[in-house]
Amino acid sequence: MKNKAPIIIGALAIGGALIFAIAQGAKAAPPPQGYVCPYCGATFNTYEELAAHVLNTHPTERVPIDIYWE
């Protein structure tokens, strides 16, 4: 039976590197300038306007969730 420790350690290192890269990318993203409809690209000043637009213009689609940037 071969020693599987190097494979497990390598997989953990790659997984950790991926998580770190994703976290760094999330920090680097600037907050959005307004709210953009993911279905037609229309922009709005408030989330409430975007939600109303999606409900009225795209009634079969989901209303996107609001994300709060720190």
C-alpha positions in Angstrom: 0.0 0.0 0.0 1.4 3.4 -1.0 1.7 6.3 1.3 -1.2 8.7 0.5 0.0 11.6 2.7 1.8 13.5 0.0 -1.3 13.4 -2.2 -3.6 14.6 0.7 -1.1 17.4 1.7 -0.9 18.5 -1.9 -4.6 18.6 -2.3 -5.0 20.6 0.9 -2.4 23.1 -0.3 -4.1 23.6 -3.6 -7.5 24.0 -1.9 -6.1 26.5 0.5 -4.5 28.5 -2.3 -7.8 28.6 -4.2 -9.7 29.8 -1.2 -7.1 32.5 -0.6 -7.3 33.6 -4.2 -11.1 33.8 -4.1 -11.0 35.8 -0.9 -8.5 38.2 -2.3 -10.6 38.7 -5.4 -13.7 39.3 -3.4 -11.9 42.1 -1.4 -10.6 43.8 -4.5 -14.0 44.1 -6.2 -15.3 47.7 -6.0 -18.8 48.4 -4.9 -21.3 48.7 -7.7 -22.2 52.1 -9.1 -26.0 51.8 -9.0 -28.0 48.6 -9.4 -28.0 46.8 -12.8 -30.7 44.5 -14.0 -29.1 41.1 -14.7 -31.8 40.4 -17.4 -31.7 43.5 -19.6 -28.9 45.7 -18.3 -31.1 48.6 -17.1 -29.6 50.6 -14.2 -31.3 52.0 -11.1 -30.3 54.2 -8.2 -31.8 52.0 -5.5 -32.3 48.4 -4.9 -36.1 49.0 -4.5 -36.2 50.4 -8.0 -34.4 47.4 -9.4 -36.7 45.0 -7.5 -39.8 46.8 -8.8 -38.4 46.7 -12.3 -37.7 43.0 -12.2 -41.2 42.2 -10.8 -42.9 44.3 -13.5 -40.7 43.8 -16.5 -39.4 40.3 -15.9 -42.2 38.6 -13.9 -40.9 35.1 -14.5 -37.4 35.9 -13.2 -36.0 36.0 -9.7 -35.4 39.3 -8.0 -31.6 39.5 -7.3 -30.5 39.7 -3.7 -29.1 43.0 -2.4 -25.4 42.8 -1.4 -24.0 45.1 1.3 -20.4 46.1 0.7 -18.2 47.0 3.7 
